[in-house]
Amino acid sequence: MFDFASGDPIENMVDRLQKEINDAAADVTKLDMVKCH
């Protein structure tokens, strides 16, 4: 559900995706560090 009144919904969606990707990458990095040690 998008709120068209508050800026570009596409941009908001991209921001959210970017954040989720960053979070996922951080989780993977954490797992790799655990595996290495």
C-alpha positions in Angstrom: 0.0 0.0 0.0 1.6 3.3 -1.1 0.9 6.8 0.2 1.1 8.8 -3.0 0.9 12.1 -1.1 4.3 11.6 0.6 6.8 11.7 -2.2 7.5 9.2 -5.0 6.3 5.7 -3.9 8.8 4.1 -6.4 11.6 5.8 -4.6 10.3 4.7 -1.2 10.1 1.2 -2.5 13.7 1.3 -3.8 14.9 2.7 -0.4 13.2 -0.1 1.4 14.6 -2.7 -0.9 18.1 -1.2 -0.5 17.8 -1.3 3.3 16.6 -5.0 3.2 19.5 -5.9 0.9 22.0 -4.1 3.2 20.5 -6.0 6.2 20.7 -9.3 4.4 24.3 -8.6 3.4 25.1 -7.8 7.0 23.6 -11.1 8.1 25.6 -13.0 5.6 28.8 -11.3 6.6 28.0 -12.2 10.2 27.5 -15.8 9.3 30.7 -15.9 7.3 32.6 -14.5 10.3 31.1 -17.1 12.6 32.1 -19.9 10.1 35.6 -18.6 9.8 36.3 -18.6 13.6 
